[in-house]
Amino acid sequence: MLRIGQLIDYSEELIAPKSLWISGLFNPMSFLTAIMQATARRDQLPLDNMCLKTDVINIRDPNDVQEIPENGRYIHGLFL
């Protein structure tokens, strides 16, 4: 039900949330690839040179995220 709720919220305005529940996606790697593609286009860099970088931040509640980062996206729901 949480997955469906996230998709409904996104489809209403088609604006990515400030923090995306990555575990709720059907294919999370496609979202991460889209981030790399958008960055490559914006900075006019080859997609083959893009890689993913993860910074862990100390925000426990995704609703506490104030704004979308300048580069990349905030995600939550990762498990190690």
N, C-alpha and C positions, 0 to 999 in steps of 0.2 A: 504494500500500500504506500510506503514511503517513496518507492521508486516511481510509482504512478503519479504521486503528488508532486514530485520534483519535475517530472516531464510536463505535467499540466501547468505548473507555475511558469516554466520556461516558455511553453508554447503560447501563453496568453500575450506576452509582450515581445518575445523573441530577443530578450536582453539577457545575456549570461548573468547568473547570480554572482554576488561578491565572493562567495565561496561555494564551490560545487562539490556535492557528495559524490566522489569518484566511484565508490563502490555501488552506487545506484545506477550506474550506466550499464547498458547492455554490452558495449564495447569500449572500455575506458581508453584503450590505446589509440582509438580514432580521435578522441578528444585531445589527447596529448600530441598527436601528429598535427592536428589542426592548429594548436598553439605554435608549434614549430613552423608550420607553413605561413601563418600570419606574421610571425616575427621575421622570417626570411623575406617575405614580400615587402614588409614595412621598411626593413633596413637594406633592401636590395642585396641580399646575400644568397649564396647557393644553399638550397635545402639540404644537400649532402653534407654541408659543414655544420648543420644544426645538431645540437644534442640537448638532452634534458638535464637540468640542474635543480636539485631540491634543497630548499632552505627550510628548516623546521623552525616554526615560530611558536611563541608561548600564548596562544589564544585557544582556550578550551571550547568555547561556544562559537560556532560559525556565525551566529547572529551578531557577535561583537565586532566583526570585521567592518571597518568604517568605509573603505573605498577599495576599488579595484586597483591592483598594483600597476605601476607604469609598464613593467615588462612581465609577461607571463600571467598566471592566474593562481588564486588561492584555491586549494582543494582540501577536503577533509574526508575522513572515513578510511584512512589507510591503516592496515594492521601488519605488524611485523611478527 
